Amino acid sequence: MRPRLKGISWERVGDELRLVYDPRDQLLLADPDGIVEKLVGLLSEGGRTVAEIADELSLDVADVRDAVAAFDAERLLEDGDRLDRLEPAEAERYFSNLAFFESFSTLDRSREDLQRHLRESHVLVLGTGGLNSNTIPHLAGLGVGAMTLLDRDAVEPRNFARQYLYRAKDIGERKVERAAAWVRAFDPAIQVEWVEADVAGPEQLTELIRRVRPDVVASGIDRPKNIDLWVNEACVRNGVPFVRGGMSVTTGTVWSVNPGVSACRACVPADPSNPAHFPDPGDPAIAGAIAATRLFVSRPQPNRGIGPVAGLLGAFGAFEVLRYLTGFEPPAYAGRPLDIDFAHGCATSRAEWPRDPACAVCGGR
């Protein structure tokens, strides 16, 4: 291991040393004799082992090792042995990705390691319509190595309010085939397979998941009625995380399920039109909310997803997929839906799904 300081600026402030990586944070270290500044300088140059640094500074190896561990705990270091392994063309292709991942890298996982996780990952995308036609370009830009796309619909003029993978000449063509063609044209290095099919139940999805072995499922299908429960069952039983986004009138929601860790969709009553799923809560406010939801779902609803809505939800969903694929931070919406209020300045709020120990899908996992 050859610890290397990230792109950090520093200056002396009397007997202290100020280090800044992110302007919203700073680290002030006591340095009356200047030894910390010398250590920072050697770490910035990189190329030295801990023992070599200790030798140059005439310090005990244990002391330098402790200092390196402290810097690493602040996410200020990477291992130089885990860097500069990409071909020049790859480094250029992923330039911005690598700059982003630098903020989350450590001695154990360099920015290139995080990018490699993406290149070796496979995402199953259910639906190439409003939501996922915005998610797919983000996944392609990140450098996800393989995608399997599923959809059943043809391109229609009404799609053009929010679905930018398609062109006027594509009207009447199958969405999934055109979406796959877009990915290939964008980055030929991405392996993409497409499946034109309707979803008939969890067994079909289980078969597909077991065949393609995705690392994450990104679901944007809203028909038929029980589709979320079917995706949930297939993913949880196969231990595959899935991410879902959608819109209801003026509220957008993004959530995910981390099998065996978070509550799953089946832990939450799924059908407000079925009184058996909602016994009398006793609280008039809750009872009124349930009644309003029942009335709402009793009528067909138009798709209100304009471009900025689909783009925002698709971006939040892509970020959650990124969390699962790289682990740069834990999943943010696993059993904790993010709600976005489009009627009030896109204000966000969070909820919590209580995990049901007796859940027929995830209970006991």
C-alpha positions as CSV (number, residue, x, y, z in Angstrom):
1,M,0.0,0.0,0.0
2,R,1.2,3.5,-0.9
3,P,-1.2,6.1,0.6
4,R,-1.8,9.1,-1.6
5,L,-3.5,12.3,-0.5
6,K,-6.6,13.3,-2.6
7,G,-6.8,16.7,-4.3
8,I,-6.6,18.6,-1.1
9,S,-5.4,22.2,-0.4
10,W,-3.7,23.2,2.9
11,E,-2.2,26.2,4.6
12,R,-0.5,27.1,7.8
13,V,-2.5,29.0,10.4
14,G,-0.1,29.8,13.2
15,D,0.7,26.5,14.9
16,E,-2.1,24.7,13.0
17,L,-2.5,23.3,9.6
18,R,-5.8,23.8,7.7
19,L,-6.7,21.1,5.2
20,V,-9.7,21.5,2.8
21,Y,-11.1,19.0,0.4
22,D,-14.8,20.0,0.4
23,P,-15.3,23.7,1.1
24,R,-18.1,22.9,3.5
25,D,-15.6,21.0,5.7
26,Q,-12.2,21.8,7.0
27,L,-9.7,20.0,9.2
28,L,-7.5,21.9,11.6
29,L,-4.5,20.0,12.9
30,A,-2.1,21.1,15.6
31,D,1.4,21.3,14.0
32,P,3.8,23.5,16.1
33,D,6.9,21.8,14.7
34,G,5.8,21.4,11.1
35,I,6.0,17.6,11.0
36,V,2.3,17.3,10.0
37,E,2.9,19.6,7.0
38,K,5.9,17.5,6.0
39,L,3.7,14.3,6.3
40,V,1.0,15.9,4.2
41,G,3.5,16.9,1.5
42,L,4.9,13.3,1.3
43,L,1.3,11.9,1.1
44,S,0.5,14.4,-1.6
45,E,3.4,13.3,-3.7
46,G,2.4,9.6,-3.1
47,G,4.5,6.6,-4.3
48,R,5.8,5.8,-0.8
49,T,4.9,3.0,1.7
50,V,4.2,3.8,5.3
51,A,7.6,2.5,6.3
52,E,9.3,4.7,3.6
53,I,7.4,7.8,4.9
54,A,8.4,7.0,8.5
55,D,12.0,6.7,7.4
56,E,12.0,10.1,5.6
57,L,10.4,11.8,8.6
58,S,12.5,9.9,11.2
59,L,9.3,8.8,12.9
60,D,8.2,5.4,14.3
61,V,6.3,3.4,11.7
62,A,3.5,2.9,14.2
63,D,3.0,6.6,14.6
64,V,2.9,7.1,10.8
65,R,0.5,4.2,10.5
66,D,-1.8,5.8,13.1
67,A,-1.7,9.1,11.3
68,V,-2.5,7.5,7.9
69,A,-5.4,5.7,9.6
70,A,-6.7,9.0,10.9
71,F,-6.5,10.7,7.5
72,D,-8.2,7.7,6.0
73,A,-11.0,7.9,8.5
74,E,-11.6,11.4,7.2
75,R,-11.7,10.1,3.6
76,L,-8.6,12.0,2.6
77,L,-6.5,9.1,1.2
78,E,-6.5,6.5,-1.5
79,D,-4.0,3.7,-2.1
80,G,-1.8,4.6,-5.0
81,D,-1.4,0.9,-5.8
82,R,-5.1,0.9,-6.6
83,L,-4.9,3.9,-9.0
84,D,-3.7,4.6,-12.5
85,R,-4.7,1.1,-13.7
86,L,-7.1,2.3,-16.4
87,E,-6.2,2.6,-20.0
88,P,-6.0,6.2,-21.2
89,A,-9.2,5.9,-23.2
90,E,-11.0,4.5,-20.1
91,A,-9.7,7.3,-17.9
92,E,-10.9,9.8,-20.4
93,R,-14.3,8.1,-20.8
94,Y,-14.9,8.0,-17.0
95,F,-13.2,11.2,-16.1
96,S,-16.2,12.8,-14.3
97,N,-17.2,9.6,-12.7
98,L,-13.8,9.1,-11.2
99,A,-13.7,12.7,-10.0
100,F,-17.1,12.1,-8.2
101,F,-16.0,8.8,-6.7
102,E,-12.8,10.4,-5.3
103,S,-15.0,12.0,-2.6
104,F,-16.1,8.5,-1.4
105,S,-13.0,6.5,-1.9
106,T,-10.7,5.2,0.9
107,L,-7.5,3.2,1.2
108,D,-9.6,0.0,0.8
109,R,-11.6,1.2,-2.3
110,S,-10.2,3.6,-4.8
111,R,-12.2,5.6,-7.2
112,E,-11.2,3.2,-9.9
113,D,-12.5,0.3,-7.8
114,L,-15.9,1.9,-7.7
115,Q,-15.9,2.5,-11.4
116,R,-14.9,-1.2,-11.9
117,H,-17.9,-2.3,-9.9
118,L,-20.1,-0.4,-12.4
119,R,-18.4,-1.9,-15.4
120,E,-18.9,-5.4,-14.0
121,S,-22.6,-4.8,-13.0
122,H,-25.8,-5.8,-14.7
123,V,-29.1,-4.0,-14.3
124,L,-32.5,-5.4,-15.3
125,V,-34.7,-2.5,-16.4
126,L,-38.4,-3.2,-16.3
127,G,-40.1,-0.7,-18.5
128,T,-38.5,1.7,-20.9
129,G,-41.2,4.4,-20.7
130,G,-41.4,7.7,-18.8
131,L,-39.4,6.8,-15.7
132,N,-36.8,4.4,-17.1
133,S,-36.3,6.2,-20.4
134,N,-34.7,8.8,-18.1
135,T,-32.9,6.3,-15.8
136,I,-31.4,4.3,-18.7
137,P,-29.2,7.3,-20.0
138,H,-27.9,7.8,-16.4
139,L,-27.0,4.2,-16.1
140,A,-25.3,4.3,-19.5
141,G,-23.4,7.4,-18.6
142,L,-22.2,5.9,-15.3
143,G,-20.8,3.0,-17.3
144,V,-23.0,0.1,-16.1
145,G,-21.5,-2.8,-18.0
146,A,-24.7,-4.7,-19.0
147,M,-28.4,-4.0,-19.1
148,T,-31.4,-6.2,-19.9
149,L,-34.4,-4.1,-21.0
150,L,-38.0,-5.3,-20.9
151,D,-41.1,-3.5,-22.3
152,R,-44.2,-4.3,-24.3
153,D,-45.3,-1.0,-25.8
154,A,-44.8,0.8,-29.1
155,V,-43.6,4.4,-29.3
156,E,-46.6,6.9,-29.4
157,P,-46.8,10.7,-29.9
158,R,-47.9,11.1,-26.3
159,N,-44.6,9.7,-25.1
160,F,-42.7,12.7,-26.3
161,A,-43.6,14.8,-23.3
162,R,-41.2,12.9,-21.1
163,Q,-39.4,10.0,-23.0
164,Y,-36.3,11.3,-24.8
165,L,-34.8,8.0,-26.0
166,Y,-37.1,8.1,-29.0
167,R,-37.5,10.1,-32.1
168,A,-40.4,11.0,-34.4
169,K,-39.3,8.4,-36.9
170,D,-39.6,5.8,-34.1
171,I,-43.4,6.2,-33.8
172,G,-45.0,2.7,-34.1
173,E,-41.7,1.0,-33.4
174,R,-41.2,-1.2,-30.3
175,K,-39.9,0.9,-27.4
176,V,-37.6,-1.7,-26.0
177,E,-35.8,-2.3,-29.3
178,R,-35.3,1.4,-29.9
179,A,-34.1,1.9,-26.3
180,A,-31.6,-0.9,-26.7
181,A,-30.4,0.7,-30.0
182,W,-30.0,4.0,-28.2
183,V,-27.7,2.3,-25.5
184,R,-25.6,0.6,-28.2
185,A,-25.2,3.9,-30.1
186,F,-24.3,5.8,-26.9
187,D,-21.7,3.3,-25.7
188,P,-21.0,0.2,-27.7
189,A,-19.0,-1.2,-24.8
190,I,-22.3,-1.8,-22.8
191,Q,-23.8,-5.2,-23.3
192,V,-27.6,-4.8,-23.8
193,E,-30.3,-7.4,-24.3
194,W,-33.9,-6.6,-24.9
195,V,-37.1,-8.6,-24.1
196,E,-40.4,-7.6,-25.6
197,A,-43.0,-9.0,-23.2
198,D,-45.8,-8.3,-20.9
199,V,-45.5,-9.2,-17.2
200,A,-47.9,-11.8,-16.2
201,G,-46.8,-12.7,-12.6
202,P,-44.0,-13.2,-10.2
203,E,-43.1,-16.6,-11.6
204,Q,-42.3,-15.0,-15.0
205,L,-40.1,-12.4,-13.3
206,T,-38.4,-15.0,-11.2
207,E,-37.5,-17.0,-14.3
208,L,-36.1,-13.8,-16.0
209,I,-34.1,-12.8,-12.9
210,R,-32.6,-16.3,-12.6
211,R,-31.7,-16.2,-16.3
212,V,-30.0,-12.8,-16.5
213,R,-28.7,-12.7,-12.9
214,P,-28.9,-8.9,-12.4
215,D,-27.3,-7.1,-9.6
216,V,-30.2,-4.6,-9.3
217,V,-33.7,-4.3,-10.8
218,A,-34.9,-0.9,-11.8
219,S,-38.7,-1.1,-12.1
220,G,-40.8,1.5,-13.9
221,I,-43.9,-0.6,-14.9
222,D,-47.2,0.5,-13.5
223,R,-49.5,-2.0,-15.1
224,P,-51.1,-4.4,-14.3
225,K,-52.4,-3.4,-10.8
226,N,-50.3,-5.9,-8.8
227,I,-47.0,-5.3,-10.7
228,D,-45.1,-3.9,-7.7
229,L,-46.0,-6.8,-5.5
230,W,-44.9,-9.2,-8.3
231,V,-41.6,-7.5,-8.8
232,N,-41.2,-7.4,-5.0
233,E,-41.8,-11.1,-4.6
234,A,-39.5,-12.1,-7.4
235,C,-36.7,-9.8,-6.2
236,V,-36.9,-10.6,-2.5
237,R,-37.1,-14.4,-3.1
238,N,-34.0,-14.1,-5.3
239,G,-32.1,-11.7,-3.1
240,V,-31.9,-8.9,-5.7
241,P,-32.5,-5.3,-4.7
242,F,-34.9,-3.3,-6.7
243,V,-35.6,0.4,-7.2
244,R,-39.0,1.9,-8.0
245,G,-40.3,5.4,-8.8
246,G,-43.7,6.8,-9.7
247,M,-46.1,9.7,-9.5
248,S,-49.6,10.2,-8.0
249,V,-51.2,13.5,-9.2
250,T,-48.8,16.0,-7.7
251,T,-46.5,13.8,-5.6
252,G,-43.6,11.7,-6.9
253,T,-42.1,8.8,-4.9
254,V,-38.9,6.9,-5.1
255,W,-38.3,3.8,-3.0
256,S,-36.3,0.6,-3.0
257,V,-36.3,-2.8,-1.3
258,N,-33.0,-4.3,0.0
259,P,-33.9,-8.0,0.5
260,G,-33.2,-9.3,4.0
261,V,-32.4,-5.8,5.3
262,S,-35.3,-3.4,4.7
263,A,-39.1,-3.8,4.8
264,C,-40.4,-5.0,1.5
265,R,-43.4,-3.8,-0.5
266,A,-45.5,-6.6,0.8
267,C,-45.0,-5.3,4.4
268,V,-47.2,-2.3,3.4
269,P,-50.9,-2.8,2.6
270,A,-51.0,-2.6,-1.2
271,D,-54.6,-2.3,-2.2
272,P,-56.6,0.6,-0.7
273,S,-59.7,-0.5,-2.6
274,N,-59.8,-3.7,-0.6
275,P,-61.2,-3.1,2.9
276,A,-59.6,-6.4,4.0
277,H,-56.2,-4.7,3.7
278,F,-57.3,-1.7,5.8
279,P,-59.3,-2.7,8.9
280,D,-60.9,0.2,10.7
281,P,-58.0,2.2,12.1
282,G,-60.2,4.0,14.7
283,D,-58.5,7.3,14.0
284,P,-60.9,9.5,11.9
285,A,-58.1,11.2,10.1
286,I,-56.5,7.9,9.0
287,A,-59.9,6.5,8.1
288,G,-60.6,9.6,6.0
289,A,-57.2,9.3,4.2
290,I,-58.0,5.7,3.4
291,A,-61.4,6.6,2.1
292,A,-59.9,9.3,-0.1
293,T,-57.4,6.9,-1.5
294,R,-60.1,4.3,-2.3
295,L,-62.1,6.9,-4.2
296,F,-59.0,8.0,-6.1
297,V,-58.1,4.5,-7.3
298,S,-61.7,3.8,-8.3
299,R,-61.2,5.8,-11.5
300,P,-58.6,5.6,-14.3
301,Q,-56.0,8.2,-14.0
302,P,-54.1,10.0,-16.8
303,N,-50.3,9.9,-16.8
304,R,-49.3,13.4,-15.5
305,G,-45.6,12.8,-15.8
306,I,-44.2,15.7,-17.7
307,G,-40.5,15.8,-18.7
308,P,-39.1,17.5,-15.5
309,V,-41.1,15.0,-13.3
310,A,-39.8,12.0,-15.1
311,G,-36.3,13.4,-15.2
312,L,-36.2,14.1,-11.5
313,L,-37.6,10.7,-10.5
314,G,-35.3,9.0,-13.0
315,A,-32.3,10.7,-11.5
316,F,-33.2,9.9,-7.9
317,G,-33.8,6.3,-9.0
318,A,-30.5,6.1,-10.8
319,F,-28.7,7.4,-7.7
320,E,-30.3,4.6,-5.7
321,V,-29.2,2.0,-8.3
322,L,-25.7,3.5,-8.1
323,R,-25.7,3.1,-4.3
324,Y,-26.5,-0.6,-4.6
325,L,-24.0,-1.3,-7.3
326,T,-21.0,0.5,-5.8
327,G,-21.8,0.8,-2.1
328,F,-20.3,4.3,-2.2
329,E,-23.0,5.0,0.5
330,P,-25.8,2.8,1.8
331,P,-29.2,2.7,0.0
332,A,-31.1,5.8,0.9
333,Y,-34.7,4.8,0.1
334,A,-34.7,1.1,1.2
335,G,-38.0,0.9,3.1
336,R,-37.9,4.7,3.4
337,P,-39.7,6.2,0.5
338,L,-38.7,9.7,-0.7
339,D,-41.7,11.8,-1.5
340,I,-41.4,14.9,-3.8
341,D,-44.2,17.5,-3.7
342,F,-44.5,19.0,-7.1
343,A,-47.2,21.4,-5.9
344,H,-44.9,23.0,-3.3
345,G,-41.6,23.7,-4.8
346,C,-40.5,20.1,-5.1
347,A,-40.2,19.9,-1.3
348,T,-39.1,16.4,-0.1
349,S,-40.1,14.3,2.8
350,R,-39.4,10.8,4.1
351,A,-41.5,8.1,5.4
352,E,-40.7,4.7,7.0
353,W,-42.2,1.4,6.2
354,P,-42.5,-0.8,9.3
355,R,-41.1,-4.2,8.7
356,D,-43.7,-6.9,9.2
357,P,-42.1,-10.0,10.9
358,A,-45.0,-12.1,9.6
359,C,-44.7,-10.8,6.0
360,A,-45.4,-13.7,3.6
361,V,-42.6,-12.5,1.4
362,C,-39.8,-11.2,3.5
363,G,-40.7,-12.5,7.0
364,G,-37.9,-14.5,8.5
365,R,-35.3,-13.5,5.9
